[in-house]
């Protein structure tokens, strides 16, 4: 039933899949990865053998083939057994760096059983596809030459599969995912009363519909510190921070949602604040309280933040299936806000910043137009966990100093663009900032940032560097497998503790905002006190009591 050589190639990729990557994998994800890796090795080798036969190159048969298979099988099985024995230790080499408990002893057995099940399921599916191809080519061979029948049969089978997966399976899964995320948004929650203050979005006189804001928006608007809590912390008078949020359900047109946001900003006096943040949410519309809470404490509440939702999906799904939605929405919002801002007298303008996390960072970067802003630039930008396709991030990386790391570049003299991580603060540079301050915050263990499509056939550039403290020293490159590992890493990128993977903690946001916005009268002691107040005791944001 199985071909020996493809089976051995598949087992070799299983062994490689057990090596660590950027994010720890439990037995479920590792089992699925191993099963898919085995199927990929099996299919790739079957393809090469078919090509070999098509070229009519002689092949070993009979006893010679059996001996050759045995000679190949011995080292493959030795490598496989060694990798299985070391798999838990390899995973624990990442887990220990992220302060995650080690795997239990039953992990390996469960993982191998699942891997076998995944491979067999994919094998059966592959046989069904081959059966479809054989049916088509044999029918066609009655009317056209065999070679033409083979080619046409392959094209027809491939077309059928593309239509089935794209218009059937994928679209169906997307409809289910979209409806489930819509339900999770609780668009009409009868138990949550709208705000009572006129300066709050969804409150009295607001142009934003509270019922259509969605759970992430309502949490953002109602969350965060009030003026009294800020004043208690700083010992100075404070204002009520303005949080303006427009939900995706407000209007189907991103341009109209942006116009609604601008009207709400004008209604609430957002342009009268000292600091104005144009923020782009994550795929689901979430606004990380660890970032916005801390910022409002630093600036005595004299902050207005505006955001417009563009998707209901988790960022990895939105990144694949709703790529343009976030880009279009961020651009529309930025055009509205910047257009009004630049018409204001310079002495009356707030300091304008762009901010985004994850997919929001990508869309925020897309909305940043340096040519439009060349004569009247914004004050800065703070982009966290920028996804790998981000053009501006890629361009900045390409301009890094040759002696700087790919995971933590140094651009020119650090006056305009800086990079930071949990191990490298943005203010480590001895040079002063320029007029425009741009900061990228990224973890070396974040696959959303460091996934590389070319890892299918060559090691990513960051793999050629010494591993960062949050990356396993056992990480290695294997064609095909590394691509699959990084794809799985993206799926579980938020399963890490704060400060690792795609989860950024309050202390990192605090350092970032201090560097980018330079709060007036702020000291290192203030930073230490704020870090003690935020992201502690299970809180994502700050203790705003």
LOMARZA-699841 format. One record per atom (N, C-alpha, C): residue in three letters; y, x, z. Coordinates in pm, whole numbers, plus 50000, padded with zeros to 5 digits. Layout:
% residues N
ALAYXZ...
% end
This chain:
% residues 545
UNK498795008350000UNK500005000050000UNK501265008750000UNK501295019150082UNK502425028250089UNK502145040650004UNK503195045949941UNK503085058649871UNK503295069849974UNK502455080049969UNK502435090150075UNK503715098250080UNK504135103649967UNK505315112249967UNK506585104850010UNK506855092849957UNK508025085350006UNK507915082150155UNK506705079550201UNK506535076550343UNK506895088650429UNK506475100450385UNK506795112650459UNK508305115550455UNK508925113050341UNK510375114850331UNK511095105350426UNK510595092950434UNK511185083350525UNK511055087650670UNK509885093150707UNK509685097950844UNK510605109650876UNK510875117750776UNK511785129050797UNK513205124050826UNK513635113350758UNK514945107750785UNK514975100450920UNK513835094850960UNK513745088951094UNK514035099851197UNK513405111351180UNK513615122451274UNK515085126351278UNK515715127051161UNK517135130851157UNK518015120251221UNK517615107551210UNK518435096751266UNK518445096851418UNK517515103751479UNK517455104451625UNK518465114351682UNK519045122651598UNK520055132151646UNK521315124551686UNK522125129951775UNK523325122751820UNK524415122451715UNK525275112551727UNK526475111851643UNK527685110251735UNK528645102051700UNK529875101351780UNK529795092051900UNK529015081351886UNK528945071051991UNK527495069552038UNK527255068352168UNK525865066552216UNK525255053752160UNK523945054452132UNK523235042852080UNK522155038652179UNK522035025552204UNK520935020652285UNK519705019252197UNK518605014452255UNK517355014052179UNK517415004252062UNK518234993852075UNK518334984051966UNK519024990251845UNK520184996251866UNK520915002151755UNK520165014151697UNK519535022251785UNK518795033751736UNK517555029351658UNK516885018851706UNK515715013751634UNK516095008451497UNK517195000951491UNK517644995751361UNK518035007251268UNK518735017151322UNK519135028751242UNK517925036351189UNK516935038551275UNK515735045851234UNK514975038251126UNK514865025051141UNK514175017051041UNK514875017250907UNK516195016050908UNK516965016550783UNK516895030450722UNK516945040850805UNK516855054550754UNK515515056950685UNK514455051850746UNK513125053550686UNK513055046250552UNK513605034250546UNK513615026850420UNK514435034150315UNK515585039950356UNK516415047250261UNK515685059450206UNK514995066750294UNK514215078250248UNK513095074250156UNK512445063150189UNK511335058250107UNK511815054549967UNK512905046749961UNK513425042149832UNK513935053849749UNK514675063049813UNK515225074349739UNK514115082849677UNK513045085049753UNK511945093249701UNK511175085849592UNK510995072849608UNK510345064949503UNK511135065649374UNK512475065349387UNK513315066249268UNK513145079849200UNK513125090549279UNK512965103849221UNK511605105449155UNK510565099749217UNK509235100349157UNK509195092449026UNK509855080849022UNK509895073048899UNK510615080748789UNK511705087648826UNK512425095748729UNK511555107248680UNK510805113248772UNK509885124148739UNK508865119548634UNK508295107748659UNK507295102448567UNK507895098648432UNK509135093548436UNK509795089748313UNK510025101848222UNK510295113248285UNK510495125648209UNK509175131948167UNK508065125248204UNK506715129748167UNK506415143848215UNK506905147148334UNK506575159848397UNK505225158348466UNK504325167848452UNK502985166548512UNK503055164648663UNK502125156748715UNK502055154148860UNK500655157948910UNK500565161249037UNK499265164449097UNK498455151749116UNK497165152649097UNK496295141149115UNK495035145449189UNK494345135549242UNK493055137849305UNK493135147049425UNK492205156549433UNK492105165349548UNK493355174149565UNK493915178549454UNK495125186849462UNK496275179049526UNK496425166149491UNK497465157949549UNK497235155849699UNK495975153649737UNK495645151649878UNK495985163949961UNK495645175649909UNK495945188149981UNK497455190049993UNK498185187449884UNK499635189049885UNK500285179749988UNK499785167349991UNK500325157750088UNK500055162250232UNK498865167550254UNK498525172250389UNK499395184150430UNK499635193150336UNK500485204750365UNK501905200450400UNK502395190450329UNK503755185450357UNK503785177350486UNK502725169750511UNK502695160650627UNK502735168150760UNK502075179650767UNK501995186850895UNK503375190550949UNK504235197550873UNK505565200650927UNK506425188250951UNK506275178150863UNK507065165850882UNK506715159251014UNK505425158151044UNK505005151751169UNK505405160051290UNK505365173251277UNK505795181851388UNK507275179651417UNK508085179351310UNK509515177051327UNK509775163251387UNK509035153151340UNK509215139651391UNK508885138851539UNK507755144351578UNK507335143951720UNK508335151351808UNK508835162551760UNK509835170051838UNK511105161851855UNK511555155551748UNK512795147651755UNK512625135451844UNK511455129051838UNK511185117651926UNK511225122152072UNK510615133452098UNK510595138552236UNK512005141852287UNK512875146152197UNK514215150152238UNK515255139052224UNK514875127652167UNK515855117352133UNK516665112452253UNK515995109952364UNK516715105152482UNK517685115652534UNK517245128152536UNK518105139052582UNK519325140452490UNK519105138652360UNK520215139552265UNK521235128452291UNK520735116252311UNK521665105252339UNK522385107352473UNK521665112552569UNK522285115152700UNK523325126252693UNK523225134952589UNK524225145452576UNK525595139652542UNK525625127752482UNK526905120852460UNK527255112352581UNK526235105552633UNK526485096352744UNK527085103752865UNK526585115752891UNK527105123253005UNK528575126852985UNK528975129652861UNK530375132952834UNK531285120852849UNK530705108952834UNK531495096752847UNK531245089852982UNK530535096853070UNK530255091653204UNK529505078353199UNK528505077853110UNK527615066253097UNK526265070053155UNK525615061253232UNK524295064453289UNK523285068153180UNK522325076853212UNK521315080953112UNK520395069453075UNK519715071052962UNK518765060952916UNK517545060453007UNK516905048653015UNK515705047553097UNK514495052453017UNK513385054253085UNK512195060553025UNK511555051952917UNK511725038652922UNK511095029852824UNK511885028852694UNK513025035452689UNK513905034252573UNK513215038752444UNK512525050052449UNK511935055752327UNK510875046652269UNK510005041052355UNK508925032352307UNK509495019952239UNK510455013452304UNK511055001452246UNK511735004652114UNK512395015952109UNK513095019851988UNK512135021951871UNK511005028651894UNK510035031251788UNK509395018351736UNK509105009051827UNK508534996151785UNK509514988551697UNK510774988351738UNK511784981551658UNK511984988351524UNK511985001651522UNK512155009051397UNK511045005551298UNK509815004751348UNK508685001151261UNK508874987051206UNK509314977851291UNK509524964151247UNK510624963051142UNK511704970451161UNK512804970151064UNK512344975950930UNK511614987050936UNK511144993050811UNK510194983750737UNK509254977750808UNK508304968750742UNK509004956750681UNK510014951550750UNK510764940250695UNK511474944150566UNK512084955850567UNK512774960550447UNK511784963950336UNK510594968850375UNK509574972050276UNK509114959250204UNK508884948750282UNK508474935850223UNK509574930550132UNK510804931750177UNK511924927450093UNK511964935449964UNK511744948549974UNK511724956849855UNK510614953149759UNK509434949749813UNK508334945349729UNK508684932349656UNK509424923549725UNK509824911049661UNK510774913849545UNK511694923249564UNK512614927049457UNK511854933249341UNK510884941849374UNK510074947949268UNK509284937349193UNK508784927249267UNK508054916449202UNK508944908749105UNK510184906549144UNK511124899749055UNK511364908048929UNK511534921048946UNK511744929848832UNK510534929748738UNK509344930848796UNK508124930748714UNK507984917748637UNK508294906548703UNK508204893548636UNK509144892848517UNK510364897448537UNK511344896748429UNK510984906048314UNK510584918448347UNK510324927948238UNK509074924148159UNK508064918448224UNK506854914448153UNK507114902548061UNK507944893248110UNK508294881848024UNK509104886547904UNK510044895447928UNK510884900347819UNK510094908747719UNK509064915847769UNK508274924547681UNK507514916947574UNK507414903747591UNK506744895647488UNK507604894547362UNK508914896847379UNK509824894347268UNK510584906747221UNK510704916747309UNK511444928847275UNK510614940947313UNK510954952947263UNK510194965047300UNK510164967247451UNK509104974047496UNK508894975847640UNK510064983247706UNK510574993647641UNK511685001147700UNK512904992347720UNK513224984647617UNK514364975447628UNK514104964847734UNK512864960047744UNK512514950047844UNK512704955547985UNK512344968148004UNK512514974348136UNK513984975048176UNK514814979548080UNK516254980848110UNK516884967248135UNK516594957548048UNK517184944348062UNK516664937448188UNK515374939348218UNK514814933448340UNK515484938948465UNK515764952148463UNK516434958248577UNK517854952748592UNK518564951148481UNK519924945748486UNK519944931448537UNK518994923248489UNK518944909248532UNK518594908148680UNK517624916148725UNK517254915848866UNK518414920348954UNK519104931048909UNK520264935848985UNK521374925548991UNK521634918948879UNK522674908548875UNK522334897048969UNK521074893048969UNK520634882249058UNK520844885949204UNK520514898249240UNK520664902649379UNK522134903249419UNK522994908149327UNK524424908949358UNK524994895049382UNK524634885649295UNK525134871849310UNK524604865649439UNK523324868049468UNK522714862449589UNK523384867749714UNK523574880849720UNK524144886749841UNK525644884249853UNK526364885249740UNK527814883649746UNK528214869149769UNK527654860049685UNK528064846049691UNK527224837749787UNK526074843249825UNK525214835749914UNK525204841250055UNK524504852350074UNK524324857850208UNK525634862250270UNK526404870450197UNK527644875750254UNK528654864750281UNK528874856150181UNK529844845350200UNK529424835950312UNK528104833050318UNK527614824450425UNK527824830650561UNK527514843650571UNK527714850650698UNK529194851150735UNK530054853150634UNK531474853450661UNK531994839950707UNK531484829150648UNK531914815850693UNK531494813350837UNK530264817550871UNK529794815851008UNK530634824251104UNK530874836951066UNK531654845851151UNK533064840551169UNK533654835951057UNK535024831151063UNK535134818751151UNK534174809551136UNK534224797351217UNK533994800451364UNK533104810151393UNK532854813551533UNK534064820151596UNK534754828651519UNK535954835051574UNK537094825051588UNK537164815351496UNK538174804751511UNK537934797151639UNK536644793951664UNK536324786851788UNK536674795351910UNK536414808351899UNK536714817352011UNK538214818252038UNK539024815251937UNK540474815851955UNK540984804152040UNK540164793452054UNK540584781652131UNK541944776852082UNK542004773451953UNK543294769951895UNK543924757951965UNK543114749052014UNK543664737652087UNK542994737252223UNK543594743852319UNK543054744452455UNK543854734952544UNK543284723152577UNK544044713252653UNK544314717452797UNK543604727752845UNK543764731652984UNK544844742253006UNK545464746752897UNK546464757352910UNK547834751752872UNK548694750352969UNK550034744752945UNK550914754952876UNK551824750452792UNK552764759752726UNK553754765452826UNK554414776352791UNK555414782252881UNK556544772452910UNK557164774253022UNK558284765553062UNK559634772053042UNK559644785153016UNK560904792253000UNK561324792052853UNK562594789652823UNK563044788952683UNK562964802352610UNK562934813652682UNK562864826652615UNK561434830652578UNK560464822352611UNK559074825252579UNK558634818052452UNK557884824752367UNK557354818452246UNK556424807052285UNK556604795652218UNK555814783852250UNK556424775352360UNK557524780052419UNK558184772752526UNK559214762952471UNK560074757752558UNK561094747952515UNK562014753752408UNK562154746552297UNK563024750752189UNK562434761052095UNK561184765352119UNK560574775752035UNK560204770251899UNK560324778551796UNK559894774751661UNK558414778151638UNK557794783951739UNK556374787451731UNK555554776551798UNK554524771751729UNK553654761251782UNK552664767251882UNK552784763252007UNK551894768452112UNK550434765152083UNK550174753352033UNK548794749252006UNK548134756851894UNK548934763151807UNK548384770651693UNK548464785851713UNK548844789951833UNK549034804151857UNK547724811651872UNK546684805151925UNK545404811851946UNK545354818952079UNK544134821352128UNK543954827552259UNK544604841252271UNK544454850252172UNK545094863452187UNK546604862652201UNK547224853652123UNK548664852152130UNK549114846252263UNK548394836052310UNK548754829952437UNK548604839952552UNK547524847852547UNK547334858052650UNK548474868152649UNK548914871852529UNK549994881652517UNK551314875952569UNK551624863752529UNK552894857752569UNK552964855352719UNK551864850552778UNK551864847552921UNK551574859653008UNK551044870352948UNK550694882253024UNK551884891553042UNK551594903153097UNK552624913353112UNK553444911553239UNK554254921453272UNK555044921053396UNK556284912253381UNK556644905453489UNK557914898353494UNK558994907553547UNK560234903253535UNK561364911553574UNK561274915953720UNK560824906953807UNK560744910253950UNK559754921553975UNK558614921153908UNK557614931753925UNK558144945053873UNK558854944753761UNK559424957053705UNK560474962853799UNK561344954253851UNK562394958853942UNK561804964754069UNK560744958754118UNK560074964054238UNK559534978054212UNK558994980054093UNK558424993154059UNK559505003654037UNK560565000253964UNK561575010153927UNK562675011654031UNK562905001154110UNK564035001354202UNK565354998654134UNK565304993754008UNK566504990653933UNK566454976053886UNK567574970853846UNK567614957353789UNK566784957153661UNK566124946053635UNK565254945153518UNK565454931753447UNK565114931653319UNK565154919453239UNK563734914253217UNK563664901453181UNK562374895753142UNK562004900853004UNK560894907952988UNK560514912852855UNK560264901152759UNK560654902652634UNK560434892452532UNK559154895752455UNK558264886052449UNK557024887652372UNK556934876252272UNK557104879352146UNK557134869352039UNK555864870851956UNK555154859751940UNK553854860351871UNK553694847651786UNK553314849651660UNK553064838551568UNK551584838851530UNK550884827651554UNK549454827051525UNK549164825251378UNK547954828751339UNK547534827551199UNK547554812951153UNK547224803851243UNK547174789651207UNK548554783451190UNK549614790751226UNK550964785351216UNK551314781551072UNK550894789750977UNK551154787050836UNK550204795750753UNK549774790650639UNK548824798350556UNK549494809650480UNK550824809350469UNK551564819350394UNK552074830450487UNK551654843150464UNK552144853950551UNK553654855650547UNK554264853050434UNK555714854050424UNK556394843750515UNK555854831650516UNK556434821250600UNK556204824350748UNK555034829650783UNK554804833450923UNK555814844250965UNK556114853450875UNK557104863850906UNK558484857750925UNK558844848150842UNK560154841650856UNK560234833850988UNK559134827551028UNK559104820451156UNK559304830451270UNK558674842051259UNK558824852351362UNK560284856751373UNK560944858651259UNK562354862751261UNK563224851951325UNK562974839351291UNK563754828651352UNK563554828351504UNK562334830751547UNK562064831051692UNK562754843051757UNK562804854151689UNK563514865851741UNK565004863051758UNK565584856651659UNK567004853451666UNK567254843151776UNK566354833751791UNK566514823551894UNK566494829452034UNK565604839152055UNK565424844752189UNK566314856852217UNK567054861452118UNK567914872952139UNK567184886252138UNK566114887052058UNK565324899452053UNK566124911352004UNK567064909151913UNK567844920151858UNK568934924951955UNK569094918052068UNK570054922252169UNK569424931852271UNK568124933752262UNK567454942852355UNK567664957352311UNK567474966752406UNK567644980952373UNK566484986152289UNK565304980752314UNK564104985552244UNK563414973852175UNK563124975452047UNK562474965051967UNK561214970851904UNK560104964251929UNK558804968851878UNK558284958951774UNK558044963651653UNK557354955651552UNK555884959751559UNK555064950951615UNK553674954251644UNK552734947051548UNK551634953351519UNK550584947151438UNK549334946151522UNK548784933951541UNK547614932351628UNK546344938251566UNK545274938151643UNK543964941651590UNK543464930251501UNK542254931651446UNK541734921451356UNK541694907451416UNK541324906451542UNK541234893251606UNK542584887751648UNK543614895951641UNK544924891951689UNK545234897051828UNK544344905051884UNK544504909852022UNK545614920152032UNK546354919252140UNK547424928852172UNK547024935552303UNK546784948552299UNK546264955752415UNK547294956152527UNK547024949452640UNK548004949552750UNK548244963352808UNK547284972452794UNK547474986052844UNK548674992752779UNK548954989052655UNK550084994952583UNK551394988052617UNK551414974852603UNK552684967552613UNK553164966252757UNK552254964652852UNK552674964152993UNK553414976953032UNK552804988353000UNK553385001153039UNK554765003252978UNK554904999752851UNK556175001452782UNK557284993552850UNK556974981452893UNK558004972752954UNK558454978053090UNK557544984253164UNK557954990653290UNK558915002253264UNK558615010253162UNK559435022153134UNK560885018753102UNK561095007353036UNK562425004052985UNK563054992353061UNK562664990653185UNK563274980553272UNK563224966553211UNK562184963953134UNK562024950753074UNK562934948052957UNK563784957652922UNK564754955552813UNK564074958352678UNK562994950852655UNK562124953052539UNK561814939452475UNK561814939152344UNK561324927652269UNK560214932452177UNK559084925552180UNK557944929052095UNK557604916952009UNK557464919051879UNK557134908151788UNK555854911651714UNK554964901751700UNK553694903751630UNK553304890851559UNK552614892151448UNK552124880651373UNK550634882951344UNK549824873051375UNK548374873951354UNK548034872451205UNK547004879751159UNK546614879151018UNK545134876650998UNK544334876551105UNK542884874851091UNK542314869851223UNK541084864651214UNK540334860951335UNK539164870651359UNK538894879351263UNK537684887651267UNK537894900351347UNK536784905651402UNK536834918651466UNK537274929051363UNK537924939551411UNK538524949351319UNK537544955251217UNK536284959151256UNK535384964451153UNK535104954551041UNK534974941451075UNK534734931350972UNK535994928850891UNK537134927750959UNK538394925750887UNK538704937550797UNK538314949750840UNK538534961650760UNK537814960850627UNK536624954550627UNK535804953650507UNK536164941450423UNK536284929850489UNK536354917250416UNK537774911450404UNK538704915650489UNK540054910250483UNK541084921650484UNK540804931550400UNK541634943550398UNK543094940350370UNK543344931750271UNK544714929350228UNK545494920450323UNK544804912550405UNK545494902850490UNK546444909750587UNK545944920050655UNK546784927150751UNK547914934750684UNK547624940750569UNK548644948350498UNK549784939350452UNK549414927750397UNK550434918350349UNK551264912950464UNK550604909750577UNK551334903950689UNK552294913950753UNK551824926150774UNK552694936250835UNK553894939550746UNK553644940150616UNK554734942950523UNK555764931750526UNK555284919150525UNK556204907850527UNK557034907750655UNK556394910250769UNK557124910250896UNK558124921650901UNK557724933550858UNK558614944950863UNK559824942850772UNK559604936950656UNK560714934450565UNK561734925050628UNK561244914850697UNK562154905250761UNK562924911950875UNK562204919050961UNK562834924951079UNK563774936351038UNK563304945350954UNK564124956750914UNK565334952250833UNK565134942050749UNK566244936950669UNK567374931850757UNK567024924750863UNK568074919950956UNK568654931351038UNK567784940251083UNK568204951351169UNK569224960351100UNK569004963550973UNK569904972850905UNK571244966450870UNK571324953250873UNK572594946450851UNK573464946350976UNK572864949551089UNK573634949751214UNK574504962251221UNK575624961551292UNK576414973851313UNK575554984251385UNK575574996751341UNK574705006951401UNK574825007951552UNK576035006051605UNK576215007451750UNK575614995751828UNK575264984851759UNK574694973151826UNK573204971551800UNK572634980451724UNK571214979051692UNK570314983451808UNK569204976651826UNK568194981951919UNK567464993651856UNK566855001751937UNK565985012451884UNK564705005851834UNK564415007651707UNK563335000551640UNK562125009651625UNK560955004551670UNK559715012251662UNK558615003851598UNK557685010551532UNK556475004151480UNK555305007951569UNK554384998551588UNK553235001251674UNK552034993351625UNK550884999551631UNK549654992651594UNK548454999751651UNK547404992051676UNK546164997151732UNK545034993451637UNK544175003051605UNK543015000451520UNK543474995651383UNK542964984151339UNK543364978951208UNK544864976051205UNK545424972951322UNK546864970951331UNK547634983751300UNK547054995251334UNK547715008051302UNK547765010051151UNK546675006851084UNK546645008250938UNK547694999250873UNK547714986450912UNK548654977250850UNK550094980850885UNK550314985851006UNK551664990051045UNK552105002050962UNK551195011450941UNK551535023050856UNK551855018750714UNK551105008950665UNK551315004050529UNK552714998050514UNK553194991850623UNK554514985450620UNK555654995550635UNK555305007750675UNK556315018250694UNK556685024150558UNK557915021550515UNK558375026050384UNK559465036550402UNK559115049350399UNK560115059850425UNK561215060350320UNK560915056050197UNK561945056250093UNK563005045650120UNK562575034050166UNK563505023350200UNK564345027050322UNK563735034750414UNK564385037750542UNK565045051450545UNK565135058150432UNK565595071950432UNK567015073350487UNK567905064050452UNK569285065250499UNK569475059250638UNK568605049450673UNK568715043050804UNK567305041850864UNK566775052850913UNK565375052850960UNK565215045551093UNK564005041351118UNK563665035851248UNK563615047251348UNK563475043851476UNK563455054251579UNK562115061351587UNK561045054451551UNK559755060951559UNK558595051451540UNK557385056651556UNK556165048751541UNK555085054651631UNK554265045851685UNK553155049851772UNK551915042751720UNK551015050251655UNK549835044551593UNK548575049751663UNK547745040451707UNK546605043551794UNK545295040351722UNK544365049851721UNK543075047751656UNK543205044151510UNK543965051951429UNK544205048251290UNK542915048351208UNK542555037351140UNK541335037051060UNK541365047350947UNK540205052250912UNK540085063250815UNK540725060450679UNK540835047850629UNK541445046150496UNK542965046950497UNK543595048250614UNK545055047950623UNK545665059150539UNK546405055450436UNK546955065350343UNK547925074750412UNK548825069350492UNK549825077750557UNK549165087850651UNK548155083450723UNK547415092350813UNK546715103350733UNK546105099650620UNK545445109650536UNK546445119650480UNK547615114850440UNK548645124050387UNK549135133650495UNK549305128550616UNK549725137250725UNK548655147750754UNK547385143550756UNK546295153150779UNK546285164150673UNK546525160150549UNK546495169850439UNK547615180250452UNK548665176850526UNK549805185950541UNK549715194350667UNK548585194350734UNK548495201350862UNK548525216550844UNK548915223350951UNK548895237950951UNK547455242850935UNK547225253250854UNK545855257850827UNK545085261750953UNK545785266451056UNK545075270751176UNK544905259651279UNK545285247351244UNK545125236051337UNK543845228451306UNK543355221151405UNK542105213851392UNK542285201051311UNK541215196951242UNK541255184451168UNK541365172651263UNK540725173451379UNK540765162451474UNK542075162051552UNK542845172751548UNK544115173351621UNK545085182151543UNK545575177151428UNK546405185551340UNK547755188951402UNK548345199151346UNK549725202651379UNK550495202651248UNK551555194351243UNK552305192451119UNK553645199751128UNK553855209351041UNK555105217151038UNK555455222151178UNK556645218551227UNK557075223651357UNK557035212951466UNK556245202451446UNK556045191751547UNK557295183651574UNK558265183951488UNK559495176551515UNK559395161851477UNK558605158551377UNK558535144751328UNK557185138451360UNK556095145251329UNK554755139651346UNK553965148051446UNK553355141151541UNK552475147751637UNK551195139651654UNK550175146851699UNK548875140651729UNK548555142851876UNK547865133051934UNK547455134252073UNK546065128552090UNK545415132552197UNK544115127052235UNK544065126252386UNK542925122152439UNK542795121552585UNK542805135452647UNK542615145752566UNK542615159552617UNK543855167452575UNK544705161452494UNK545875168752443UNK547075159352444UNK547985161452537UNK549155152852549UNK550125155352434UNK550895145252397UNK551845147052285UNK552955156952315UNK553275159052443UNK554375168052478UNK553925182452499UNK552715185852451UNK552235199652468UNK552995209352380UNK553685204152276UNK554455212852188UNK555705217752259UNK556045230352236UNK557245236152297UNK558515232652220UNK558355226952100UNK559525223852017UNK560045209752048UNK561335207552033UNK561905194252059UNK561595184751944UNK561625171751976UNK561475161651873UNK562715161251784UNK562515156351662UNK563635153651573UNK564155139451593UNK564895134551496UNK565475121151507UNK564385110451501UNK563395112251415UNK562295102751398UNK561055108151467UNK560425099851551UNK559245104251625UNK558035095751584UNK557015102251529UNK555775095551490UNK554625102051565UNK553835093651631UNK552715098751710UNK551435091651672UNK550385099451642UNK549035094351622UNK548215097451746UNK547625087251806UNK546705089051919UNK545295086251870UNK544395095951887UNK543035094351834UNK542055102451916UNK540845097051928UNK539755103951996UNK538855110551893UNK538375122351923UNK537405128851834UNK536115120851824UNK535845112551924UNK534625104451925UNK534845090551866UNK535975088251799UNK536275075151741UNK535825074551596UNK534745067251566UNK534255066651428UNK535145058551336UNK535945049351391UNK536885041851307UNK537895051551245UNK538215062051317UNK539155072151268UNK538445082351178UNK537265086951222UNK536665098651157UNK535435095551071UNK535205082851041UNK534195079650940UNK534645085350805UNK533685090650731UNK533985096550601UNK532985091650498UNK533395084350395UNK532435079650293UNK531645090950228UNK532285102750215UNK531615114050151UNK530495119850238UNK530355115150362UNK529275120150448UNK527905115950397UNK527865107950291UNK526585104650228UNK525925117250173UNK526725126750125UNK526145138750062UNK526705152050115UNK527795151650195UNK528325164250246UNK528885162050387UNK528905172450470UNK529395170750607UNK530895168350609UNK531365159450696UNK532815157450710UNK533475170350757UNK534755171450729UNK535465183750764UNK535455186450914UNK535535175650995UNK535565177551139UNK534235182551194UNK533145181151118UNK531855186251161UNK531785201451150UNK532705207251075UNK532715221851059UNK533475228651172UNK534085220651260UNK534835226151373UNK533985225551501UNK534385233151600UNK533715232351730UNK533895218251786UNK532845212451844UNK532945198651893UNK533955197152005UNK534665186052006UNK535605182852113UNK534815179752240UNK535485179252355UNK534775176752481UNK534035163352486UNK534465153452406UNK533775140552407UNK532775139052293UNK532435149952227UNK531455149852117UNK530285158752153UNK529065153952125UNK527875161552160UNK527785174652081UNK527445185752146UNK527245198252072UNK525985197951985UNK525145187652004UNK523905186351925UNK524135178951794UNK525335174551769UNK525615167151646UNK525395176251525UNK524745170851422UNK524455178651301UNK524515169551179UNK524525175751061UNK524645168150937UNK523315167250864UNK522995155150817UNK521855152950728UNK522295143250620UNK522125146650491UNK522525137350385UNK521895123650406UNK522605113450370UNK522225099350384UNK522265095050530UNK521565102350617UNK521435098250757UNK522785098550829UNK523565109050809UNK524865109750876UNK525755098050836UNK525675094150709UNK526435082350664UNK526005069850741UNK524695068050755UNK524185056450828UNK524555057150976UNK524485069151034UNK524845070751175UNK526305066951200UNK527195071651113UNK528615068651132UNK528905053851109UNK528155047551017UNK528325033150996UNK527915025351121UNK526805029351184UNK526385022951308UNK527395025851419UNK527895038151423UNK528915041651522UNK530125032351513UNK530535028951392UNK531675019951377UNK531385006251437UNK530145001651419UNK529774988451473UNK529814988151624UNK529524999451688UNK529484999951836UNK530625008351891UNK531695009951814UNK532775019051853UNK533525014551977UNK533435001552011UNK534124996552130UNK533174994652249UNK531985000452239UNK531014999352349UNK531175010552451UNK532105019552428UNK532305030952517UNK533225027352633UNK533245035352738UNK534255033452843UNK535645036652789UNK536705031952857UNK538065035452815UNK538265050552811UNK538955055152709UNK539205069452694UNK538225076352602UNK537315068452540UNK536325074052448UNK536105064252333UNK535535069452223UNK535275060652110UNK536555054052063UNK536475040952041UNK537625033451991UNK538335025652102UNK538095029752228UNK538755023352342UNK539765033152400UNK541035029552395UNK542115038152443UNK542625032652575UNK542815041552673UNK543145036652807UNK544635037452836UNK545005031752950UNK546415030352986UNK547125043852997UNK546455053753052UNK547105066753070UNK547515072752936UNK546695070952835UNK547025076352703UNK548215069052643UNK548255055752660UNK549395048052611UNK550685052352682UNK550585054552812UNK551775058352889UNK552335071552838UNK551485081552824UNK551945094452770UNK552545092852631UNK551905084352550UNK552385082252414UNK553755075752409UNK553935065152487UNK555215058152486UNK556335066752544UNK556025074652647UNK557045083652702UNK557515093452595UNK556555098852518UNK556895108652415UNK557695102352301UNK557315090252259UNK557925084152142UNK559265077652175UNK559365070852290UNK560585063152318UNK561545070052414UNK561115080752481UNK561985088352572UNK562795079252665UNK562145072152758UNK562855062752845UNK563975069752923UNK565105063052934UNK566275068853000UNK566005070653150UNK566235082753201UNK566085085453342UNK564645086253390UNK563705086553298UNK562285086553334UNK561845100653372UNK561025101553477UNK560585114553527UNK559055115553524UNK558565127853544UNK557105129853553UNK556535122153671UNK557305120953777UNK556845113053892UNK556695098353858UNK557605093053775UNK557495079153731UNK556215077253648UNK555935087053563UNK554705086353483UNK553475085853572UNK553435094353673UNK552295094653764UNK552155081453839UNK553265075753884UNK553205063053956UNK552735051753865UNK553195051853740UNK552795041353646UNK551315042453611UNK550825054853596UNK549395056753569UNK548545051753684UNK549045052953805UNK548305047853921UNK548305032653925UNK549225026453854UNK549375011853856UNK548645005053742UNK548325012453636UNK547785006553512UNK546365011553484UNK545555002553432UNK544205006153390UNK543275009553504UNK543555004953626UNK542725007953742UNK542004995353792UNK540914997553864UNK540174986653929UNK539754975753832UNK539314979953714UNK538814970353616UNK539884963753532UNK541144966653556UNK542224960953476UNK542354968353343UNK542644960853237UNK542944967253109UNK544404971353106UNK545284962253150UNK546694965253155UNK547104970353292UNK548304966053336UNK548844970653463UNK548684959853570UNK548744964153694UNK548754954953807UNK550184949653819UNK550394937653769UNK551754932253757UNK552154923253873UNK551484924953985UNK551844916754102UNK553124921854166
% end
